[in-house]
Amino acid sequence: MTEQPLVDDTEKVLQVLESIARQYSESSDEYKCIEIAARAIVFVKSEEVKKSFRTFISQNRLTDAQKQHLKYIGVYEDDI
C-alpha cells in the first residue's frame, strides 16, 4: 500500500504545523506565521470543497425540496 503524499493530506499537514507551533511561544513571530499558514491551508481547501460541491450540484438535478433544504442550511445559492 502506498502512502498518501503529505501535500494531499490536509489533516496531517495541520498536525505537523501544530507540532511545530508548539515549540514556540504564542506571542512569537514564528508561532503567528505558522498560524497564518494553517489558516491559509484551511481556506484554500474550503474553496476546493466549495468548487467541487458547485460542480456536483450543477451536474445533478435537485428537487425543489432539496434546493430549499440546502438553502436552509446555507450551502446553496440560486446562481449554481
ABEGO torsion letter per residue (X at the ends): XBBBBAAABAAAAAAAAAAAAAABBAABAAAAAAAAAAAAAAAAAAAAAAAAAAAAAAABBBBAAAAAAAAAAGABBAAX
